[in-house]
Amino acid sequence: MSTTTAKVSLRSTNRRAMTDVGTMYCDGIGTPQDYEQARFWFTKTATEDHSAAQREFGKMYLMGHGVPQNY
């Protein structure tokens, strides 16, 4: 998914797109790596029971990316 496509999808509150944007920030795909932004997007959708966002957010804690490592 391109950054432009993701931003358009965000306007429709598409949970998958929000998770994809979080992944893009977390991995630095098409944008500078930014764990704070990744955490924002994963939290936004994880609290709505989106399993992919919950998994990615958990991986941030596992690896200690932008959050205290906790496993």
C-alpha positions, 0 to 999 in steps of 0.5 A: 500500500502506498503512503497516498493510498493509506492516507486516503483510506484513513479518511474512511476510518478503515482499520486495516489501512490504519494498521498498515500506516502503523506498520509503515511507520514502524518499519520505515516503509515509504516514511521515516521510521517513527515508533511514536506514530506507529504506536498511535495508529496501532493503539487506535485500531487495537482498542477496536479489537482489530487483531492485526493491530494488536499483534503488531502492537505486541511485537513493539513491546516484544522488541522494545521498539518505542516502548519498554521491552515487556515479554 
